[in-house]
Amino acid sequence: MQRLIGAHTSTAGGLQNAVYEGKRLGCTAVQIFTSSPRQWKPADVSDEQAQRLHAAQQETGIHCVVSHAAYLINLASPDPDTRRKSYDAYLAELRRCAKLGIQYAVLHMGSHPDFEAGMQLLKENLRNLLAEMPDGVNIAMETMAGQGSALCYRFEHFARLLDALPDERLVICADTCHLFAAGYDLRTEETYRAVWDEFDRLIGLSRLQVWHLNDSKKPLGSRVDRHEHIGEGELGEDAFRLLLNDPAFAALPMLIETPDEKRFAEDLAKLWSYVAEA
């Protein structure tokens, strides 16, 4: 079985270039933006763009491409205009992914100063998206760090959404930095196992289908989202060794979003070395 380890790579000059850059870095999977992450205006994907991406995938052997939705999206916003634009932007993202053959569209879960009101708005928007979205793509809900008024930084929050919306197209993208900032300790065998036992009890491990691998500049439970290079932060190398050698996650895409893209190759080499140590 090929391990799917990679990075968020640039689409400058065309979507296909992210795949070629991934190959250069030693990736077997990549994450991309299918349009500008800081603009509302949705970009259409042409047949030619899709063909170029697929050709690059065939040429490089990188068949696993994950999309990350725009940072502006907040499906729980207290502002109705922002919610509407967020909904339209994420639905457009899902449609682009379907056209490009991308299976996962990673979604930040949004924020609201009133937690309960925010969770209700988020649930309603997810329900509507599930009714409208195309086939062949999944909503990959990202675990958040809990910074400010962010929603969905505890497993219980996702369990609430999934209890109300038991749809297989709602899956989890787990971010190691965010988990750690939210209070989940992955640094020792004992605490690591306890975290995933809790996740399995509340959500079910089969829901976890994408990984973001980032170390954390900030300490456990800080609820501050600051990524660090692999093994150089508060999480440390042992957490990544445990994760990379956990058979429960061996088939899943694991993607770095570390601070300096010039050091991606170094971070990826570390991750591959942890697999090799098994």
C-alpha positions as CSV (number, residue, x, y, z in Angstrom):
1,M,0.0,0.0,0.0
2,Q,1.4,3.4,-1.0
3,R,1.5,5.9,1.9
4,L,-0.2,9.2,1.1
5,I,2.1,11.9,2.5
6,G,2.4,15.4,1.0
7,A,2.0,19.1,1.3
8,H,-0.2,22.1,0.4
9,T,1.3,23.1,-2.9
10,S,0.9,26.2,-5.1
11,T,-1.3,26.3,-8.1
12,A,0.4,29.4,-9.6
13,G,0.4,29.0,-13.4
14,G,-2.3,26.3,-13.3
15,L,-3.8,23.6,-11.0
16,Q,-1.5,21.0,-12.6
17,N,1.6,22.8,-11.3
18,A,0.7,21.9,-7.7
19,V,1.0,18.3,-8.7
20,Y,4.4,18.8,-10.4
21,E,5.6,20.7,-7.3
22,G,4.4,17.9,-5.1
23,K,6.4,15.4,-7.2
24,R,9.5,17.6,-6.9
25,L,9.1,17.6,-3.1
26,G,8.7,13.9,-2.8
27,C,4.9,13.9,-2.2
28,T,2.5,11.1,-2.9
29,A,-0.5,13.4,-2.2
30,V,-1.1,17.2,-2.4
31,Q,-3.6,19.7,-1.1
32,I,-4.5,22.7,-3.3
33,F,-6.8,25.8,-3.5
34,T,-9.0,25.4,-6.5
35,S,-9.5,29.2,-6.5
36,S,-8.2,32.2,-4.6
37,P,-8.5,31.5,-0.8
38,R,-9.1,35.2,0.0
39,Q,-11.7,36.1,-2.5
40,W,-15.5,35.5,-2.6
41,K,-15.9,35.4,-6.3
42,P,-16.0,31.7,-7.3
43,A,-13.9,30.7,-10.2
44,D,-15.2,28.2,-12.7
45,V,-13.1,25.2,-13.7
46,S,-12.8,24.6,-17.4
47,D,-12.6,21.2,-19.1
48,E,-9.1,22.1,-20.2
49,Q,-8.0,22.8,-16.6
50,A,-9.4,19.5,-15.4
51,Q,-7.7,17.7,-18.3
52,R,-4.3,19.3,-17.4
53,L,-4.7,18.4,-13.8
54,H,-5.6,14.8,-14.6
55,A,-2.7,14.5,-17.1
56,A,-0.3,15.8,-14.4
57,Q,-1.7,13.2,-12.0
58,Q,-1.1,10.4,-14.5
59,E,2.4,11.6,-15.3
60,T,3.5,11.9,-11.6
61,G,1.5,9.1,-10.1
62,I,0.1,11.6,-7.5
63,H,-3.6,10.6,-7.7
64,C,-4.6,11.9,-4.3
65,V,-5.5,15.6,-4.5
66,V,-7.3,17.3,-1.6
67,S,-8.9,20.7,-1.8
68,H,-8.9,23.4,1.0
69,A,-11.9,25.8,0.8
70,A,-11.4,29.6,1.0
71,Y,-10.4,31.1,4.4
72,L,-13.2,33.6,4.2
73,I,-15.9,31.0,4.5
74,N,-17.9,31.1,7.8
75,L,-21.1,29.1,7.6
76,A,-21.9,30.1,11.2
77,S,-21.4,33.8,10.8
78,P,-23.9,36.0,12.7
79,D,-24.1,38.2,9.6
80,P,-26.6,36.9,7.1
81,D,-24.7,38.3,4.1
82,T,-21.5,36.6,5.1
83,R,-23.4,33.4,5.7
84,R,-25.0,33.5,2.2
85,K,-21.6,34.3,0.5
86,S,-20.0,31.5,2.5
87,Y,-22.6,29.0,1.5
88,D,-22.4,30.0,-2.2
89,A,-18.6,29.9,-2.1
90,Y,-18.4,26.4,-0.5
91,L,-21.1,25.0,-2.7
92,A,-19.1,26.3,-5.7
93,E,-16.0,24.7,-4.2
94,L,-17.7,21.3,-3.9
95,R,-18.8,21.6,-7.6
96,R,-15.3,22.4,-8.7
97,C,-14.0,19.4,-6.7
98,A,-16.5,17.1,-8.4
99,K,-15.5,18.3,-11.8
100,L,-11.8,17.9,-11.0
101,G,-12.3,14.4,-9.4
102,I,-11.2,15.7,-6.0
103,Q,-12.8,13.6,-3.2
104,Y,-12.3,15.9,-0.2
105,A,-13.0,19.7,0.3
106,V,-11.6,20.7,3.6
107,L,-13.8,23.2,5.5
108,H,-13.0,25.5,8.4
109,M,-15.9,25.2,10.7
110,G,-16.5,28.9,11.3
111,S,-17.1,31.1,14.4
112,H,-19.9,32.9,16.2
113,P,-19.8,34.9,19.5
114,D,-22.8,32.8,20.7
115,F,-21.7,29.2,20.6
116,E,-25.1,27.6,20.5
117,A,-26.4,30.0,17.9
118,G,-23.4,29.3,15.8
119,M,-23.7,25.6,16.0
120,Q,-27.4,25.8,14.9
121,L,-26.5,28.0,11.9
122,L,-23.6,25.6,11.0
123,K,-25.9,22.6,11.2
124,E,-28.6,24.3,9.0
125,N,-26.0,25.2,6.3
126,L,-24.5,21.8,6.3
127,R,-27.9,20.2,5.9
128,N,-28.6,22.4,2.9
129,L,-25.2,21.7,1.4
130,L,-25.8,18.0,1.6
131,A,-29.0,18.4,-0.3
132,E,-27.4,20.4,-3.1
133,M,-23.9,19.2,-3.4
134,P,-22.8,17.0,-6.3
135,D,-21.8,13.3,-6.1
136,G,-18.2,12.1,-5.7
137,V,-17.0,14.7,-3.1
138,N,-17.1,14.8,0.7
139,I,-17.2,17.7,3.2
140,A,-14.0,17.3,5.2
141,M,-14.7,19.2,8.5
142,E,-11.5,20.4,10.0
143,T,-10.8,20.1,13.8
144,M,-10.2,23.7,15.0
145,A,-7.9,25.1,17.6
146,G,-10.6,26.9,19.5
147,Q,-9.1,30.3,19.0
148,G,-11.5,33.2,19.7
149,S,-15.1,32.3,19.1
150,A,-14.3,29.3,16.8
151,L,-16.6,26.3,16.7
152,C,-15.8,22.6,16.6
153,Y,-12.6,22.4,18.6
154,R,-13.8,19.5,20.7
155,F,-14.9,16.0,19.5
156,E,-18.2,16.5,21.2
157,H,-19.0,19.4,18.9
158,F,-18.6,17.2,15.8
159,A,-20.6,14.4,17.5
160,R,-23.5,16.8,17.8
161,L,-23.4,17.7,14.2
162,L,-23.1,14.1,13.1
163,D,-25.9,13.0,15.4
164,A,-28.2,15.5,13.7
165,L,-26.8,14.9,10.2
166,P,-25.8,11.2,9.9
167,D,-24.5,11.5,6.3
168,E,-21.5,9.6,5.2
169,R,-20.3,12.5,3.1
170,L,-19.6,14.4,6.3
171,V,-16.0,13.4,7.3
172,I,-13.3,14.7,9.6
173,C,-10.0,16.3,8.7
174,A,-7.8,16.2,11.8
175,D,-5.1,18.8,12.2
176,T,-2.4,17.9,14.7
177,C,-1.6,21.5,15.7
178,H,-5.3,22.3,16.2
179,L,-5.9,19.1,18.2
180,F,-3.0,19.9,20.5
181,A,-4.0,23.6,21.0
182,A,-7.5,22.3,21.8
183,G,-6.2,20.1,24.6
184,Y,-5.7,16.7,23.0
185,D,-2.2,15.4,23.9
186,L,-0.7,13.2,21.2
187,R,2.8,13.1,22.7
188,T,2.9,9.8,24.6
189,E,1.6,6.3,23.7
190,E,-0.8,6.5,26.6
191,T,-2.3,9.9,25.9
192,Y,-2.3,9.3,22.1
193,R,-4.4,6.1,22.6
194,A,-6.7,7.9,25.0
195,V,-7.4,10.6,22.4
196,W,-8.3,8.2,19.7
197,D,-10.4,6.0,22.0
198,E,-12.4,9.1,22.8
199,F,-12.7,10.0,19.1
200,D,-13.9,6.5,18.3
201,R,-16.4,6.5,21.1
202,L,-17.9,9.9,20.2
203,I,-17.6,10.0,16.4
204,G,-16.1,6.7,15.0
205,L,-12.6,6.4,13.6
206,S,-14.0,5.7,10.1
207,R,-15.1,9.3,9.9
208,L,-11.5,10.5,10.1
209,Q,-10.4,10.5,6.4
210,V,-7.8,13.4,6.0
211,W,-4.9,14.6,8.1
212,H,-3.1,17.9,8.4
213,L,0.3,17.3,10.0
214,N,1.7,20.4,11.7
215,D,3.7,20.9,14.9
216,S,2.5,23.7,17.3
217,K,4.3,26.8,18.4
218,K,2.0,27.1,21.4
219,P,1.5,24.7,24.4
220,L,-1.1,22.1,25.0
221,G,-4.6,23.6,25.5
222,S,-3.6,27.1,24.5
223,R,-6.4,27.4,22.0
224,V,-4.0,29.4,19.8
225,D,-3.5,28.3,16.2
226,R,0.2,28.7,15.3
227,H,1.8,26.0,13.1
228,E,5.4,25.0,13.5
229,H,7.8,22.7,11.5
230,I,7.6,19.0,12.2
231,G,9.4,18.1,15.4
232,E,10.3,21.7,16.2
233,G,7.3,22.7,18.3
234,E,5.5,21.8,21.5
235,L,4.2,18.5,19.9
236,G,7.6,17.1,19.1
237,E,8.7,14.2,17.0
238,D,7.2,11.4,19.1
239,A,3.6,12.4,18.3
240,F,4.3,12.2,14.6
241,R,6.1,8.8,15.0
242,L,3.0,7.5,16.8
243,L,0.7,8.8,14.1
244,L,2.8,7.7,11.1
245,N,3.0,4.2,12.4
246,D,-0.6,3.8,13.5
247,P,-2.3,1.2,11.2
248,A,-5.7,2.8,11.8
249,F,-4.5,5.8,9.7
250,A,-2.1,4.2,7.2
251,A,-4.3,4.6,4.2
252,L,-5.2,8.3,4.8
253,P,-3.7,11.4,3.1
254,M,-1.4,13.2,5.5
255,L,-0.6,16.8,4.4
256,I,1.7,19.4,5.9
257,E,0.9,23.1,6.2
258,T,4.1,24.1,8.0
259,P,5.1,27.8,8.0
260,D,7.9,28.0,5.4
261,E,7.3,26.3,2.1
262,K,11.0,26.4,1.5
263,R,11.3,23.8,4.2
264,F,8.6,21.5,3.0
265,A,11.1,19.0,1.6
266,E,12.8,18.8,5.0
267,D,9.5,18.3,6.9
268,L,8.4,15.6,4.4
269,A,11.7,13.8,4.7
270,K,11.2,13.7,8.5
271,L,7.8,12.2,8.1
272,W,9.0,9.6,5.6
273,S,11.8,8.7,8.0
274,Y,9.3,8.1,10.8
275,V,7.5,5.6,8.5
276,A,10.8,3.9,7.7
277,E,11.6,3.5,11.4
278,A,8.6,1.2,11.9
